[in-house]
Amino acid sequence: MPRYLNAILIMLILSGCTMFKPAPRPETPIAMPDQFTLYTEEEQGPEEWWKSFDSAELDALVQEALSGNFDLRTAWSRLKQADAAARQAGANTKPTLDYSAGAATSKQQTKPENGDSYQTNSDSFSAGLAAAYELDLWGKLDALRQSEILELQAAGEDLEAAAMTVAAEVVDSWVEILSLRNQISILQDQISMNQRMLKLQELRFVNGQADALDISQQREALAQARANLPVLQMREEQEMNALAVLLGRAGKGSLEISESTLPGLIPLPSTGIPADLLASRPDVRAAGLRLKEADWQVSAARADRLPSIALSADLNFSSTAIDLLFNNWVATLASSLTGPIFDAGYKSAEVDRAKAAAEEYLTAYAQTVAEAIQEVEESLVTEKRQSEYIALLEDQLKASRVTLKDAHLQYLNGQDNYLDYLTAWTSVQALERQLVDEQATLIKNRVTLYRTIGGDWTGKYVSRAQETKNAQANAASEPAAG
C-alpha cells in the first residue's frame, strides 16, 4: 500500500508541472479608428432606451417580446445546453464513484445412476464500489473545461444580442404601424376633400363656371387618392401580423395598438469611441469569447498527444448469505499509463485542425468588429442626412402650399386652367404623406443607432422577463384548488 501512495503522490506533483495554455492575443483583432466620423458627446440615454418614448403600451410590447419571442426562447435553450456542457466538462476533471449490486439464485437437479434425483438451490449476493480518476498531467481536461465555460459565456452574449435585436424590431414595427395610421388618416382627409371638390366642380358646371374636363380631372384625382388607401391598409395589417410574431404569438388575434400619434425623436445616444464596441456589443463580445474558446481547444488537442495516467480503485463484496455479504470483500487499487505510439498522424492532424479553426474564429472576430463599426458609421450618416432631407421636404411642402394657394386664386379669377390647380393640390397631398413616412424613418434610424452601439441592459432585463414568463407558466400548470 505505501508504494501506491508514493506513486500517487509523485503523479499529483507531476500533474502541476507542465500545462498547455493559449498564448495571449492582442486586445483588438484589427486596427481601430480613433473615433467615429460623426462623433457625438451627447449624454447616454436610459438603459431601457425605448422608455424614452414615454409609452406604457410600447413598454408592455417590448417586455412581452423579451419573454415570448421565438428567437429568444431558442437562445435560452441553447444557453441551457451550453450550461449543461460546461458542467459536464467540469465533472470530467473530478473523480467518479460508481456502485453495483446484484443477487442471483441458481437451481441444479442431479440424478445418480442408482437412486432418486434431487435438486440443490444456491443463492449469491454481490455489491461493489468503483472509483476512477484521470490525472490532468498536461492540462487537457482543464482546457476542455475552459473551452466549454467560454462557450457558455458566448451563448449568454448571443442571448443578449438577440434581445437587443428583438427590442429594436418591436419598436420599429410599432413606429411603422403609427406611421401608416397617420398616413391613412391624412389620405382619408384628402379623399374627403377631393369628394367635396368634385361636388363643387359639378355645381360650377351646372352654373356654367366649369367645363366637363374639370369634372373629369377631379374624378381622376379622387380615384387616384382612393386607390392609395387599400395599399396603406394592407401594409398596416401586415405590420400587425409581423409584430404578433415578434411577441411570440401565432397571428395578431387580440393584439391591439391603441395609440395613433407618431412619437417624437428620443434623445441621441452617446456613441463613445469605436473601441467601446468591444465592451458594449454582445455580438462582438461573443465573437471574442469564441476565439478564446478555439484557443483552448488547440491547447487540449496538443495535450492529447501526450501520455495520460488514470487511477482506479475497486471494492467488491460477495457472499452466499446476505447477512455475511460485507464480511467477504476484495479491494483493488490500480494505475495505468496510456499514450500513442502510432496513430497515422491522427492527433497531429487534430492539432492542425484546431489551429485552423482558431484562425477562422479570429477572422470572424475581426469581421464582426469591422461590421459593428460600419453599422454605427452608417447610422450616424443616415441620422444626419435624413434630418437634412426632412428639413428640405418641409421647405418643399411650404413652397407647394404657396403654389397651391396661387394656383387656386388664378383659377378662380379665370387666369389659369383647373389642371394646374389640381396638379398643385395633388403635389401637396403626396408631400404630406411622404413627410410622415420620412419622419418615421428618422425615428427608426434613431432606434437602429441605439441597437448598433449595444449596452449592458439586456442581461438583467432579459433574465427578469424570462423569470416572469416562467412564473406565469408555472402558475398556469398548477391544479386549481378545491
N, C-alpha and C positions, 0 to 999 in steps of 0.2 A: 504493500500500500504506500509506503513513503516514496518508493520510486515513482509511482504515478503522480503523487503530489508534487514532487520535484519537477517532473516533466510538464505538468500543467502550469506550474509557476514560471518555468522558462518560456513556455509558449505565450503566456499572458504578457510577459515582459517584451517578447519579440513583437507582439501584436501592435505595440505602440511605436515601433522603430521606424517603419517606412510607410508613408501614406501617399497615395496619388491624389493630388488636389489640382483643380484647374488653375491655370496661370491667370493673373489679373488682366482685365481688358481696359481700354480707355473708357472714360465715363460717357462719351458721346460717340456713336458709331460713324458719324460724318462731321465734317466741318460745319459749324453753326454760324448763321449771320449774326451781326451784332444786335440788330433789332429788326422789328417788322417795318415794312415800308411806310405804313401809316401808323406809327407808334402813338399810343394814347396814354395819358396819365390819369384818365378818369378813374373814379373810385369803383372798386369791385361791387357788383350788385349782391343781393342776398344769395345764400347758398341755394335755396329753392327759388331760382330766378323767376319762374313763371308766376309766383305770388305777386310780383310787381304789377301784373295786370289787374290786381285787386278784384279778382272774380272768384267767388266761392264755388261757382259752377265749374270753372276750369280746374280749380284745385281738386275738386272731387273727381273729375275725369282723370287727372294725372294719377291720383292715388289709386283709383280703380285699375288703371293700366299697369301701374308698378306692381300690383299684386296678382293681376289676372292675365296679363299679356302672354300669348303663347311662346314667343321667343324668350321671354324672361323665365317662364316656367321650365323651358328646355334648358336654359342656362343654369337654373337652380339644380336640376337633375344632374347636369354634368359636374357641377361643383360638388355635389354629394358623392358622385362616383370618384372624383379626384381625392376627396377626403378619405374614402374607404381605401383607395390605392395607397395613399400616404401612410395610413395606419398599418396596412399590410407590410409595406416596406420597412416600417419601424419595428414590426413584430419579427421580421427576419433577422434582426440584429440581436435578438434575445434568445435565451434557451427555450426549448419546448419540452413539455412533460405530457405524456400520454398514459392512459391506463387501459387495462384489458381485464376481462373476467369471463369465465366460462364454466360450464357444467356439462357432464356427459354421463349417460347411462348405457351400459352395454349388457347384452344377454347372450349367453352361449349355451347351446344344447349339445350334450355328449351322449353317445350310445355305445357302451362297451360291446365286445363280441359276445360275451355271455352276461346277460343281465339287462335290467331295465335302463332306459335312457333317463338322464337327469339334466336339469338346467341350472346354470350358475348366473347370478347377477352381480354386476360391479358398478360402483359409482366413482366418478372422479371429478375434482373441483380444481380450478386454477385461477390465478389472479396475477397481475403484473403491473409494473410501472416502468416506463422507458423515457429517459431524458436524452436530449441531443443538443449540441451547441457547436456552431461553426465559428472558429476564431477568425476575426476580421483582420488578418495579418496586414493586408495591403490597402485596406480601406474600401474594398469593393462594395460591401453591404452598406457602409455609411454613404458612399457615393450614390448608390441607388436610392437610399432613403432621402438624401438631399435633393435628388432629381425629382422625386415624387412630391416632396414638400414644395418645390418651386412650381411644379405643375399645378398643385393645389392653389397656390397664390395667383398663378396666371389665370386659372379658371375663375377665381374671385374677381380679377380685373375684367375678364370677359363679361361677367355678370354686370359689373358696374358700367362698362361700355354700352352694353345692351340697354341698361336702364336710362342712360343719357340719351341714346337714340330714340327710345320709346317716348320719353317725356317730350322731346323736341317734336316728334311726329304727331303726338296728340295735340300739342299747341298749334302746330302748323295746320292740322286738319280743322281745329276749332276756328282759327282765324280765317281759313278759306271758306268755311260754312257761313260765317258772319259776313265776309266779303260778298259772297254770292247772294245772300239775303239782301244786302244793301243794293247790289246791282239789280236784283229783281224788283225791289221797291221803287228804285229810280225808273226802271223800264216800265213798270205799271203806271207810274205817274205820267210818263211820256206817252204811253198808249192812250191814257185818258185825255191828255192834251191834244193828241192827234185826232181823237174822235170829236172833240169839241171844235177843232179847226175844220174838220170835214163838214160838220153841220153848218159852221159859219160860211164856208165856201158855197155850200148848197143854197144857203139863204141869199148870199150875194149873187149867185147865178140867177135865182128867181127874180131878183131886183135889177138884173142887168148889170151888176157891178163886177162879175167874174164870168169867165167863159168855161166851156166844158173841159178844156185842157187843165185848168187849175184844179178842178174837181178830180180828174184822173190822177194828176200828180200827187194830190193829197191822199187819195185812196192807196196809191202805191207806197207812200211813206208810212201810212198806218199798217199796211200788210207787212212791210219790212220790220217794223217795230214788233208786231205780234209774232213774227217768225222767230225773233231772237229769244222770246220768253221760254219756250219749251227746252231750248238748249241749256239755259241757265238753271231751270228747274231740274233737268236731268243731272247736271253736274252736282247740284246740291244733294240729290238723293244718293248719287254715287259716293259723295264725300261722307255722308252719314253712314253708309254701309261700311266704308273703309274705317271710319272711326270706331264702329262697333267691333270690328275685327281687332283693332289695336287694343281695345278694352278686354278682349278675350271672350267676346260674345259671338254667337252664331246668328248673324242677322241683327238689324237695328232694333227690332221688336219694340220695347217700351222706351228706347233711348230718345230723349228729348233735349233739345238745346233751346232754352228759354230766351237767351239774350239775342239781340239782333243788331246792336250798335257796334261798329268796328272800333276796337280799342285803340288807344294811342300807343306810341312807342314806349317801351320800357327803357330804363337808363342804359347807356352804353357801358359795357364792362371794361375792366382794365385788362388789356391783353398781356401785360408783362413783357418779357423778352422771350425769344424763341427757345432758349434753353429751359424755360419754365415748363414747356410742354412735356419734358421728360418726366416731371413730377406730377403734372396735373391731368394728363390724358391717360385714362385707363388702358386704351389700346396700345399706347406707346409703352406703358409700364408692363403690360402683358408680353409684348414682343421682347423686351429686355429680360424678363424673367425666363422666357422660353430659351433665350440664348444661353443664360446661365445653366438652365436645365440640361441643354445639349452638352455644355462643357463638362458637367458632372457625369453624363453618360460616357463621354470619352474617357474620363478617369476610371469609371467602372470597367469599361472594355479593356483598358490597359492592365488593371489589376487582375482581371480574369485570366490573363495569360500566365500568371504565376501560381505556384502550388498553394493548395488550401489544406487546412488542418481541421478536422472535426473530432469532437469529443462525444462520447456516448456512455450512458450508464443504464443498466437494466437490473430490475429486481423482480424475480419470479417466484411465485408460491404455487405449490401443488400438493394435493392430498386426496386420499380416497374418502376422507370424512371431513365434512365442512368445519367441524369444531377443532380439527387439527390442521386446518389449512395454513395458518400462519406459523406453524411450528416447522414446516419444511420449506426452505427457501434457498434460492441461489442468486448471488449478486455478481454482476459483471461490470467492470469499468474498462473502457477501451478508447483508444485514439487512432485516427487514421490520417494518412498523408496521401493526397492525390494531386496529380499535376500532369499536364500534357507532355507527351513525348513526340508524337506525330499526329497532327490533325489536318494535314494537307493545306496548311495556311488559313484554316477557318477563322481562328481567333485573331490572327493578324489582319485578316480582311475585315473583321468586325470593328477593329480599331480604326481602320481607314474609313469604313462606312460612317462611324460615329463622328469622325473628324469632318467628313464631307457634310454630314447633317448639321454640324455646328456652323460650318461656313454658310450653309443655306439660311440658317436662323439669323446669322449676322447680317446677311443681305436683306432678309425680311425686316429686321430691326431698323436698318438704315433707311429702307424704303418707307416704313411706317412713319419714322420721324420726318422724312422729306415730305411725305404726303400731308402730314399734320401741319407742317409749316405752310405748305401750299394752300390748304383749306383756310387757315387763318388769313393769309395774304389775300386770297380771293374774296373772303367775306368782308374784309376791310375795304378792298377796292370797290366791291359791289355796294357796300354801305354808302360810300362817298358818291359814286356815280348815280346810284338810284335816287339819292336825295337831290342831286342836281337835276336829274331827269324829271322828278316830280315838281320841282320848282318851275322848270320850264313848261311843263304841262299846265300848271296853274296859270302861268302867264298866257299860254296859248288859249286856255279856256276864257280868261278875261277878255282877250282880244276877240275871240269868236262871239262872245256875248255882245260886245260893242258892234261887231259886224252885223249880228242878228238884229240889233235894235235899229241900225241904219237901214238895213235891207227892208225891215218892216215899214219904216216911215216912207221910204221911196216907193214901196209897193202901194201903200195906201194913197200916196199922192199921185199915183199913176206914172211915176218916173222909172219904174223897173217892173219886170215881169215876176210872176209868182214863183217861178223855178229858182231864181236867185235867192229869194227869201227862204224857200223851202230847203235849199242846199245849206244855207247858213244855219237854219234851225236843226237840221239833221247832224251837222258837224258838232253843234253844242251838245246834243243828246249823246253822241258817241263819246265825246271827250269826258262828259260827266261819269259815264260808266267806266271808262278806261282809267280815270283818275282814282276811283275806288279800288280797282284791281291793282294798280301800281302801288297804292298806299299799303294794301295788304301784302304785296311782295316785299316792301321795305320792312314791315313788321316781321315777316317770316325770315328775312335775311338776318335781322337782329337776333332772332331765335337761333339761327344757324351759327352765328358768331358765338353765342353762349355755349352751344354744343361743341364747337371746334376748340375752344380754349379749355374745355374739361372742367375739373373741380373735384372736390372731396365730399360732396353732399351725398353721393349715391350710396356709400357703404351703410351708413346708419339709416338712411331713408328707405332703401330697398328692404333692409332687414326688418324695419318696423312694419312696412307694408305687408311683407310676407308673413310675419308673426300674426298680424291682424287677420290675414286670409286663412291661416292655419287654425286660428281660434274660431273663426266663423265656421270652418269646415268641421271642426271637432264638435262644436255646439249643435250643428245640423245632424251629425251622426249619432248623438246621444238619444237613447229612447225617451219618449215622453213620460213624465212622472204620472203615477196613478193608473 
